[in-house]
Amino acid sequence: MAEVTREQTLDALQHGWETYVSRFHHLPLEAQEEFLARQGFARFADLLGHVTAWWQEGEMVINGILKDPDYRWASYDVDAFNAQAVSRFSELDEPDVVNSFNLARISFVAMVNDLPDEAFANKKIASWLYADVIEHLQDHDIS
């Protein structure tokens, strides 16, 4: 796991993720469909729901670690978690999922801004930040 700083995390949240929806919608329709197929999602809303669910989980875990350094989060079956995330947002139309995505991103930004400096030296917290924000953006890169 690479080290992560507050600045790197905020840059990804405020630039990479903040423009994510508009960058996707600026792609030609065929490129959007190809991107979603490569990503393994039927709808763009499914991808956003997946990201939103991980941010919400990450925020809960990071806050748990801050309150109790021995905090233990659940062992994840990543495929099951992802399927549940998609299912959770499946009845919503894209504008509603975009709204949930934006609210989760704003909440995550606020949490990162409020983290004490020593949180970035905590390997558990740094791992979650890196995976949830930076690596996840790389995994779902819109090129």
C-alpha positions in Angstrom: 0.0 0.0 0.0 1.3 3.4 -1.0 1.4 6.2 1.6 -1.4 8.7 1.2 -1.6 12.3 2.2 -4.5 14.6 2.9 -3.6 16.6 -0.2 -3.6 13.5 -2.5 -6.9 12.3 -1.1 -8.5 15.7 -1.4 -7.2 16.1 -4.9 -8.7 12.8 -6.0 -12.0 13.7 -4.3 -12.2 17.3 -5.5 -10.9 16.9 -9.0 -10.9 13.3 -10.1 -14.2 12.3 -8.5 -15.9 15.7 -8.6 -15.7 15.8 -12.4 -16.4 12.0 -12.8 -20.0 12.3 -13.8 -19.5 15.1 -16.3 -16.5 13.4 -17.9 -18.5 10.2 -18.4 -21.4 12.2 -20.0 -19.0 14.0 -22.3 -18.0 10.6 -23.8 -19.9 9.6 -27.0 -22.7 7.2 -26.3 -20.8 4.3 -27.9 -17.7 5.0 -25.7 -20.0 5.2 -22.6 -21.4 1.8 -23.4 -17.9 0.3 -24.0 -16.6 1.8 -20.8 -19.5 0.3 -18.7 -19.0 -3.1 -20.4 -15.3 -3.0 -19.5 -16.2 -2.0 -16.0 -18.8 -4.7 -15.7 -21.8 -2.5 -15.0 -25.1 -2.3 -16.9 -25.8 1.3 -16.0 -23.7 4.2 -15.0 -25.9 4.6 -12.0 -24.7 1.1 -10.9 -21.1 2.1 -11.0 -21.8 5.3 -9.1 -23.9 3.3 -6.5 -20.9 0.9 -6.1 -18.5 3.8 -5.5 -21.0 5.5 -3.1 -21.4 2.4 -1.0 -17.7 1.9 -0.6 -17.3 5.6 0.4 -20.0 5.2 3.0 -18.4 2.0 4.3 -15.0 3.6 4.3 -16.2 6.6 6.3 -17.8 4.4 8.8 -14.7 2.3 9.2 -12.3 5.3 9.4 -14.5 6.9 12.1 -14.5 3.6 13.9 -10.7 3.4 13.9 -10.5 7.0 15.1 -12.8 6.2 18.1 -11.1 2.8 18.8 -7.6 1.9 17.5 -8.6 -1.8 17.9 -11.7 -1.3 15.8 -12.3 -4.3 13.6 -14.4 -4.1 10.5 -16.3 -6.9 8.9 -14.5 -9.3 6.6 -15.7 -8.5 3.1 -16.8 -10.7 0.3 -16.1 -7.9 -2.2 -18.2 -9.4 -4.9 -21.2 -9.8 -2.6 -20.7 -6.2 -1.2 -20.6 -4.9 -4.8 -23.7 -6.8 -5.8 -25.5 -5.5 -2.7 -24.4 -2.0 -3.5 -25.7 -2.2 -7.0 -29.0 -3.7 -5.8 -29.4 -1.0 -3.2 -29.4 1.7 -5.9 -31.1 -0.3 -8.6 -34.6 1.2 -8.1 -33.2 4.7 -8.4 -32.8 6.6 -11.6 -29.5 8.1 -12.6 -30.1 11.6 -11.3 -31.0 10.3 -7.8 -27.9 8.1 -7.8 -25.7 11.0 -8.9 -27.2 13.0 -6.0 -26.3 10.2 -3.5 -22.8 10.0 -5.1 -22.3 13.7 -4.7 -23.5 13.8 -1.1 -21.3 10.9 -0.2 -18.3 12.6 -1.9 -19.0 15.8 0.0 -19.3 13.9 3.3 -16.0 12.1 2.6 -14.3 15.4 1.8 -15.5 16.9 5.1 -14.2 13.8 6.9 -10.8 14.0 5.3 -10.5 17.7 6.1 -11.4 17.0 9.7 -9.0 14.1 10.1 -6.1 14.8 12.5 -2.7 14.8 10.9 -1.7 11.6 12.6 -4.6 9.7 11.0 -2.5 9.7 7.7 0.3 7.8 9.5 -2.2 5.1 10.7 -1.8 2.2 8.3 -5.4 1.1 8.7 -6.8 4.6 7.9 -4.3 5.2 5.1 -5.2 1.9 3.5 -8.9 2.7 3.5 -8.3 6.2 2.1 -6.0 4.9 -0.6 -8.3 2.1 -1.7 -11.5 4.0 -1.4 -10.4 7.2 -3.1 -7.2 6.9 -5.1 -7.0 3.3 -6.2 -10.8 3.2 -6.8 -10.5 6.2 -9.1 -7.7 4.4 -11.0 -9.8 1.3 -11.2 -12.7 3.2 -12.8 -10.6 5.6 -14.8 -12.5 7.3 -17.6 -10.1 7.7 -20.5 
